[in-house]
Amino acid sequence: MHSPVEQFTIKSLLHLELLGYDVSFSNSALFMILAVLVSVAYLTFAMRNRDMVPGRLQASAEMLYELFPKWCAAMLAMKAVLTSPSFSRCSFFCCLGICLV
């Protein structure tokens, strides 16, 4: 009999060992990589023209890019993080990956 929790089981897809540590590639890692690839493809496709007056797709990409750092900072209650440009890039991909998985 299958349980509803079975879908969340982490299964190793590629067994690897490095210096005695298990660094296997799992289904969780696969979906995180897919989420990053989808978000990079979306941003690349949406921002390809870089118009001064953005179209719908470019506007949605810009809104998402601005939304995630603010959302993460509000959730973490860290207002100083908003000034860090590296946080903007990293948080977008991390949060989008979490949402897609």
ZINORSUL-V110326 format. One record per helix or strand of 2 or more residues. SS is the DSSP state (helix for helix, strand for strand). FROM is the first residue (numbers start at 0). LEN is the number of residues. If there is no record, write none. Layout:
SS:FROM:LEN, SS:FROM:LEN
//
This chain:
helix:3:5, strand:11:3, strand:16:2, strand:20:2, strand:24:2, helix:26:20, helix:55:21, helix:78:5, helix:84:16
//
